[in-house]
Amino acid sequence: MQKAKKAGKYRGRAPTAQRRKAEAQELLRGGMSKRDIAATLGISERSVHRIT
């Protein structure tokens, strides 16, 4: 893995929740609960709390 990192080929896991941040914030403004937002977007409730 270290060899791959040095070669610029290993980047790690993509931050899924961060890509859905705008959607989550829009749903929250629309009055949806954080639990429902998590289920709708397919991310954990903790991730919703972190990004909103």
Secondary structure by P-SEA (a helix, b strand, c coil): caaaaaaccccccccccccaaaaaaaaaaacccaaaaaaaacccaaaaaaac
